[in-house]
Amino acid sequence: MKAALYTRYGPPDVVRITEVDKPVAGENEVLVKVAATTVNRTDCGYRAAKPFILRFFTGLRNPKPKRMVLGTEFAGEVEAVGSGVTSFEVGDRVFGYIEGPFGAHAEYLTTRADASVATMPANSSFEEAAASTEGSHYALANIRAAKISSGQDVLVNGGTGAIGSAAVQLLKSVGAQVTVVCSTEHVALVERLGADRVIGYRATDFTTDDQTYDVVFDAAGKSSFARCKRLLKPKGIYLSTELGPFPQNPILALITPLFGGKKVLFPLPKHDQELVEHIKGLVESGAFKPLIDRRYPLEEIVEAYRYVETGQKVGNVVITLQDGQPKERNGQ
Ligand SMILES: NC(=O)c1ccc[n+]([C@@H]2O[C@H](COP(=O)([O-])OP(=O)(O)OC[C@H]3O[C@@H](n4cnc5c(N)ncnc54)[C@H](OP(=O)(O)O)[C@@H]3O)[C@@H](O)[C@H]2O)c1
C-alpha cells in the first residue's frame, strides 16, 4: 500500500510517498481502509520534533520504524476485524484519533477496537469525520478543565484555527458568551460559528480590550498570561494551546492555582473511545461541524504540510484517499 513515510525529523520534504506492507489486524484490532485523513499541527510537531520532548514518544535520534507513518485523524471503512473484536463489523464506516500509534497517512491503518475509534456521525462525509477529532479534542480538554458554563464570558484568540473554530462552536453549545479575535477577513466566518463579538487583531490589540472575561483561551498560542492578565476577572482563567516561548505555560499552571486568584491551566488532552463518541454526538446534534479549508491527495502531502505550517489555515486541511464522500449503501 502507499504511505507517507518519514525516516528523519525535519521540514515537510522529509516525507516521501512509499510502498509499504499493508498492516494486518491483530486479535483486538480493526483494519481500516482510509478514505480521508488530515495534516494538522500535531502531525507537524511530531514530524519536526518540535517541541524536543516529542522525541521521547517517537524516537530520540530518528523516528522509530513503527512511528514512521504519521497521521492522527482518520475516517474510512472497516475492511477486516481481529478474532476478538465484537464492537465493529466489516463495512462499518469509522472515524477516530490515533496520536501515539499514528499511521493515518496511508491507504490502510490498524487500531485497537477499544481505542479512540467509533462509527462515523450519520451526517458526516468521510472528509468531515476525519477533520472532527484533533481540534475539537484540544478545545474540549480546555473547556472541561476550566469548567466553562452557561453565561460565562470567554475570549477566544484565533477563532479560525482547528482548535479555535471548534472552541467557538463548543463554547456556544454550553451557553458561553464568546468574543473572538481573528483577522478582519474572517469576521463573517466566526459570526457564522456563533461569535457574539469579534475583535480584528490587525486593527486592535485584544489585550487592550476594556471588557473582562471569566476565561481567555488563546487557541492561536500568540499571547501570554502576563499580557492577558488584565483581561481576566478576579478568579479568571488563562488557557493556551502553546507551551509559551520559555516554555512558561505548564510551569504557570503548577504555580498560579496556589494563590487563589487569576490562574493558568494547561490540561493534557486525553483521547479515548468516550471522547470520540462524545464528538460524534456533538456532530450529530449540529453543535459542531469542522471547518475544512483545503483538500490534497496523499501524493501531495508535502504541499499540505507546507500550507499548514504557514499558520494561516482556516480550520482543517484534509488528505483525501478515496472519493471523500459517503457511498450510498442499502439503497439510502
Ligand atoms: N505541538 C503540537 O503538538 C500542537 C498540536 C496542536 C496545536 N498546537 C498549537 O496550537 C495552536 C493552534 O493550532 P491550530 O491547528 O488550531 O492552528 P491553525 O489551524 O494552524 O491556526 C491557523 C489560524 O490562526 C489564525 N491566526 C494566525 N495568526 C493569528 C494571530 N496573531 N492572532 C489570532 N489568530 C491568528 C489564522 O487566522 P486569521 O487568518 O484570522 O489570522 C488561521 O486561521 C498552534 O499554535 C499550534 O502550534 C500544537
PDBQT file of the ligand as one rigid body, heavy atoms in Angstrom, charges set to zero:
ROOT
HETATM    1  N1  LIG A 401       2.808  20.877  19.007  1.00  0.00    +0.000 N 
HETATM    2  C1  LIG A 401       1.655  20.277  18.947  1.00  0.00    +0.000 C 
HETATM    3  O1  LIG A 401       1.555  19.071  19.030  1.00  0.00    +0.000 OA
HETATM    4  C2  LIG A 401       0.402  21.101  18.727  1.00  0.00    +0.000 A 
HETATM    5  C3  LIG A 401      -0.743  20.425  18.429  1.00  0.00    +0.000 A 
HETATM    6  C4  LIG A 401      -1.886  21.144  18.179  1.00  0.00    +0.000 A 
HETATM    7  C5  LIG A 401      -1.846  22.517  18.238  1.00  0.00    +0.000 A 
HETATM    8  N2  LIG A 401      -0.715  23.153  18.579  1.00  0.00    +0.000 N 
HETATM    9  C6  LIG A 401      -0.671  24.629  18.598  1.00  0.00    +0.000 C 
HETATM   10  O2  LIG A 401      -1.940  25.188  18.842  1.00  0.00    +0.000 OA
HETATM   11  C7  LIG A 401      -2.148  26.335  18.038  1.00  0.00    +0.000 C 
HETATM   12  C8  LIG A 401      -3.432  26.191  17.283  1.00  0.00    +0.000 C 
HETATM   13  O3  LIG A 401      -3.388  25.091  16.411  1.00  0.00    +0.000 OA
HETATM   14  P1  LIG A 401      -4.442  25.018  15.232  1.00  0.00    +0.000 P 
HETATM   15  O4  LIG A 401      -4.177  23.812  14.432  1.00  0.00    +0.000 OA
HETATM   16  O5  LIG A 401      -5.792  25.261  15.760  1.00  0.00    +0.000 OA
HETATM   17  O6  LIG A 401      -3.984  26.329  14.454  1.00  0.00    +0.000 OA
HETATM   18  P2  LIG A 401      -4.121  26.666  12.966  1.00  0.00    +0.000 P 
HETATM   19  O7  LIG A 401      -5.330  25.994  12.425  1.00  0.00    +0.000 OA
HETATM   20  O8  LIG A 401      -2.812  26.479  12.286  1.00  0.00    +0.000 OA
HETATM   21  O9  LIG A 401      -4.403  28.234  13.105  1.00  0.00    +0.000 OA
HETATM   22  C9  LIG A 401      -4.474  28.963  11.975  1.00  0.00    +0.000 C 
HETATM   23  C10 LIG A 401      -5.336  30.168  12.241  1.00  0.00    +0.000 C 
HETATM   24  O10 LIG A 401      -4.663  31.025  13.191  1.00  0.00    +0.000 OA
HETATM   25  C11 LIG A 401      -5.093  32.337  12.925  1.00  0.00    +0.000 C 
HETATM   26  N3  LIG A 401      -4.042  33.284  13.342  1.00  0.00    +0.000 N 
HETATM   27  C12 LIG A 401      -2.804  33.406  12.830  1.00  0.00    +0.000 A 
HETATM   28  N4  LIG A 401      -2.148  34.388  13.472  1.00  0.00    +0.000 NA
HETATM   29  C13 LIG A 401      -3.002  34.877  14.405  1.00  0.00    +0.000 A 
HETATM   30  C14 LIG A 401      -2.905  35.901  15.395  1.00  0.00    +0.000 A 
HETATM   31  N5  LIG A 401      -1.802  36.636  15.556  1.00  0.00    +0.000 N 
HETATM   32  N6  LIG A 401      -3.967  36.127  16.189  1.00  0.00    +0.000 NA
HETATM   33  C15 LIG A 401      -5.088  35.408  16.067  1.00  0.00    +0.000 A 
HETATM   34  N7  LIG A 401      -5.249  34.433  15.156  1.00  0.00    +0.000 NA
HETATM   35  C16 LIG A 401      -4.215  34.169  14.331  1.00  0.00    +0.000 A 
HETATM   36  C17 LIG A 401      -5.314  32.400  11.433  1.00  0.00    +0.000 C 
HETATM   37  O11 LIG A 401      -6.487  33.136  11.199  1.00  0.00    +0.000 OA
HETATM   38  P3  LIG A 401      -6.506  34.589  10.576  1.00  0.00    +0.000 P 
HETATM   39  O12 LIG A 401      -6.411  34.436   9.113  1.00  0.00    +0.000 OA
HETATM   40  O13 LIG A 401      -7.796  35.149  11.056  1.00  0.00    +0.000 OA
HETATM   41  O14 LIG A 401      -5.283  35.274  11.101  1.00  0.00    +0.000 OA
HETATM   42  C18 LIG A 401      -5.547  30.946  10.999  1.00  0.00    +0.000 C 
HETATM   43  O15 LIG A 401      -6.867  30.729  10.555  1.00  0.00    +0.000 OA
HETATM   44  C19 LIG A 401      -0.900  26.459  17.147  1.00  0.00    +0.000 C 
HETATM   45  O16 LIG A 401      -0.069  27.418  17.723  1.00  0.00    +0.000 OA
HETATM   46  C20 LIG A 401      -0.297  25.101  17.206  1.00  0.00    +0.000 C 
HETATM   47  O17 LIG A 401       1.113  25.132  17.062  1.00  0.00    +0.000 OA
HETATM   48  C21 LIG A 401       0.428  22.481  18.800  1.00  0.00    +0.000 A 
ENDROOT
TORSDOF 0
